[in-house]
Structure formats: C-alpha cells, structure tokens
C-alpha cells in the first residue's frame, strides 16, 4: 500500500487487514505518519501492518520499499496486491497555462511516473492472480480549473492502467483504477472545510461528501478474487457526479 498512512490509503490498508491479509506494508515520507497510522489502528490491524519511509519520487526509495516488502513476504512467496495511492495537487497549481515546468513535472512525476515505476519494480514479485490498483480521481474524467494539470495527470493514470492491463492480462495479473470523487481527506480540505462544501454536496446525487471508508470498501473488492474477471477498468466512486454517460 503506497501512500497508506492517512485518508483513503489508510482506510484501504485497514480494510485489507480486516479482510484477512497476512501482511500489509504501508509507506510514507515521514516515520511519524507511519507510527501514528499503526498506533491508531485496531490491535488486530496492528498485527498485520508494517511500515517504511519512502519518497516515491526517488528511485532509490522505491527500491528500498521493494526490498522491505520482499524480505517481509519471505522467500518463494509472491505479492498478491499492489495499491498505488500517491498523488499531489499543490495549492499553487491554478490555471494550467500559468504553471511553470517545475510544477508540471512535479505533478506528473508523482501522479503518473511514480505509479509506473512502482509497477515496474514490484512486477517480478507478482504472479497469476495478483492484482494492482491505481488511485486516480473523477478529475481524470473532468479536469477543471483550478487543478487542470492535476486532472490531466489523473487522466493519464487511467490511460496507464488501461495500457498495462493489455500487457499483464495474458499473465493473469489484473490492474484497475479507482476514481474517487470529493472525499473528506487532508488533501481536499480546501474544498470541504469552507463555504464550498454546501455547493459540493448539492452537486452530488447522494447529497453527501465521501468518507475514506467509502472508497476503501470498493477498493478491497477490486483487488479481491470477487473481481477476478475485471481488468483495465476505471471505476468511479463519487456519490453521484456527472463524469460520463
């Protein structure tokens, strides 16, 4: 579970623990976040969770994460599930054509390239029946201002999942993308902790914003054997938004 110490990532990690995972590895750039995530989990979840610091923009860190996971899985064992929940949307992103190269590269390197590098690194640990889940966004279907570059990166992530599904499918490895709507997480606070919240809620069919657990429940299904004949898909979980027909 890459990016699993708060919000959607942590909720998904805990759900996988509850669903019977033997080991769930979470990571964050900060050890403090890992310690807090594990400490605030249930005692049963704590027995399954392990964590390591990792900056997914650093190839050496990704290699360190791979070695940590491999050593904890044990020799001769394979990786059942890989979840990539990394993403950034800097408050300064603003209009797409006003962004500079540095900002553009930061968003695409984190939101798209890092996911590609993670799959490349962990692919050797996977086998027939393994599943990969990429966490995109409804913004991948409807990029908007502000955050147009973020939306474009999430659209590219959906495309990456589809492309990799055609390559991994013959080997029996599935890869899907989940696209959350507006969920109450730290990253989206600007949209739900303020006057915009009522507008956002009224735009949803269900008239409420999402909780991390709303996404985790669907994510756990998508990586389970119950979804064994589903790959290359991008599933929207948004409380009802006009993303596509």
N, C-alpha and C positions, 0 to 999 in steps of 0.2 A: 504494500500500500504506500505509494509515493505521494507525499502530501497528506499525511494521516493524523495530524495532531490537533485539529480543530475543525469545526464546521462539517461539511459533507464528508470529508476524508475520515475524520474520527468516527462519525456516526456509521460510516460504512465498515470501517475496521471493527468496531464493536459488534455490528450486525453479523459479520463473518465469524467472529468469535462465538456469538450466540448460536450460529447455525452449525457449529461443530468443527470449525477449522482447528487443526492441530497446532498451527503456528501462524501468527500474523505479524509481519515485520512492518513497522511504521517508521517514517523518517521526517526530519525537519532540519532546517538550517541551525536551529538552536536546541541545545540539550535540555534547556529549561522547559521548552514546549513539550518535548518527549516525556520528561519526568512528570509534568502536570497531567498530560493525557493519560498516562498509565495510572497515576495515583488516583485520578477521579473516575476511573473505570470500576466496574464491579470486581469483586475478588475473583470470580470465575474468569472474567475477561483478562485480568491481570496475569493469570497463569499462562495465557496464550500469547499476549502481546509482548513484543520485543522491539526496541528502537535503536536507531543510529542516526547521527547527524549526517546530512547530505545536502549539498547545493547542486541541484540538477543541471545547473548551467556549467558545471565543472566536470569534465570527463573523468578526472581522477576520483572525484567523489562518487560518481556513478559506478566506477569500478570497485570502489570501497564498499558501496552498498551491495553490489553483486557478490563480492567475496563474503560479506557478512551473512547474506541470505543463504548462500551456498553452504557455508560452514554450519549454519543452524539447521538446514534441511537434512544434512548428512549425506554421506557417500551413497551413490546409487539411487538416490531419491530425486524426483522431479518437482517442478513448481506447478501447482495446479492453477493459480490465479495471479495475474499481474494487473494492478489498478494504477493508472496514471492520473492523479488528481492535481497536477501542477498548473498554475496559471497566475498571471499578473495583469492588472489593469490600472496602471498608475493614474492618480487623480489628475495629473497634468496632461493626459493624453489628448483631450479636447478634440478639435477638428482634425481629421486625417491629413489634410493638406497643409496644416500648420505644424505638424510634428516633424522633428528632425530625424536624421538617420539613426542616431543613437537610441532614441525612444522606439522607433520602428523595430530595430534589431533586438532590443531588449524584450519586446512583446512577442515577436515571432520566435526568437531563440528559446524563450521559456515555454510558451504555449504550444509550439509545434515541434521545433527541433529537439527539445529535450525529450518529448514523448517518443519520437523516432529513435533517439539514441538509447532510451530505456528498453524499448522493444528489441533493438539490435543486441544489446548487452545480455538481456535475460532470455532471449530466444533459445540458446543452447540448453537451458535448464527445463525447457518445456517439451511436452510430448503430446501424442494424440489424446484429446480430451481436455487439454489445458485451455484456459480462457483468458483473454485480455480485455480490459475495459478502459476506454479513454473517456475522460470527463470533459465535455465541451460545454455548450450553452445554447439557449434559444437565440442568443445573439449571433450564432453561426448561421441561422436562417434569416434573421432580420437585423443585420448590422445597422447601428444607428449612431447619431451624434448626440452627446459625446461618446467616445469609445468606439469609433468606426474601425480603427486599426485592431482593437481587441476583437470586435465582431468578425473582421476578416480573418484573423488568426484562428478563431474558433471554427469558421467555415473550412479553413484549410485542414484543421484537425479532423473534421468529419470526413473530408476527402482522403486524408491519410489512412484513417481507419478502413475506409472502403477499399483503397488500393492494397493495403496489407492483407485484407480478408481474401482477396483473389490469390495472393501468394501463399498464405498459410492454410487456406481451406483444404487443399489436397493432402496436407499433412495431418488433418484432423484437429487443427488448432483454430479456435474461434476468436474473432476480435469484433467488438461492437463499441458503439459510442452512446453515452447517455448525455442528454441535453437539458439541464435544469433550467427552470425559469427563475424568477426572483425569489431566492431563499434567504432566510434571515441568518446570515453569516457575517463574520467580521469584515470580509472583503466588500460586502454590499451594503454596509451600514449607511452610507450616504443616501441610499435610495429608500430605506425603510425606517430610518430614525430621523424623521423630519416631516415637513408638510407634504412631501411627495407620496408618503405611504398610502394615504386615503385614495389618491388618484390611481396608484399602482394596484391596490386591492380591488377597486371598482372595475379595473380593466380585465380582471380575471373572472372566468365563468363561476368559479367556486367562491369568489369574494374573500379569499384569504391568501396571505403570503405563505410560501413553503417553509417547512422546518427541515433541518438536515436529515432527519429520520425518514421524511417522505421520499427523499432521493435514495437513501441507503436501502430501503426496502426493495425498490425496483432494481438497484444495482446488484444486490445479492442474488436476485432472481436471474439477472442477465449473465452472471458468471457461474450459475449453478447448472447441474445436469438437466434441470427442467427446461432450460433454453438451449438444449443440445443441438437443435436444428436451426438456430438463429445465428447468423454471422453477417458482417458487413452492414449492419443496420445502425441507424441513428434514432434513438428513442427519446421523444420529448416528454418531460415530466414537469408540468408547469402550472397546474391548477386551471388550465384552460386559457390558451393565448392564441392569437391569430398568427401562427407561424407558417402554416402551409395548408393546402387543401387535403 
